[in-house]
Amino acid sequence: MNEINPSDLNTQHEEIQRLQEALAWSLEENRRLKEENNALNHQTKAIVARQEKAAAQEAKVLKSQNRKLNQQLQTANYRLSHVQEQYNVLANSKLGRLTLNFWAWKKEKQGNLGSLSI
C-alpha cells in the first residue's frame, strides 16, 4: 500500500495554506477594486450631471440672448424701412429733392472746408 509521507503531507498542507491566503488576498483585492469602481462611477455620474446642468443653463441663456437679438433686429429693420419710406417720400417731392440737393451741397462744402483747415 501507499504510505503517506509526513513531509509530503506537511508540504501539501503548506501549499494549501499558501493558496488559501492568496485566495483571501485576491478576494479582498477584488472587493476593494469593486468599491473603488463604484466610487469612480458615482463621481463620473455626478460630473456628467453637473456638466449637463451647466450646458442646459448655457443653452437657456443663449436662447434668451438670441430672442432679444432677434427682437432688436426686427425693431431695427422696422425703423430702417420707416426711414426709407420717409426718404422716398421726400426724394419724390419737388421741395424734398431741393432739400436733399441742398444737404448734399452743404455736406460737400463742409468736406472741402475740412481739407483746407490748418
Residue pairs with C-beta under 8 A, 6 or more apart in sequence:
89 96
90 96
90 99
90 100
91 97
91 100
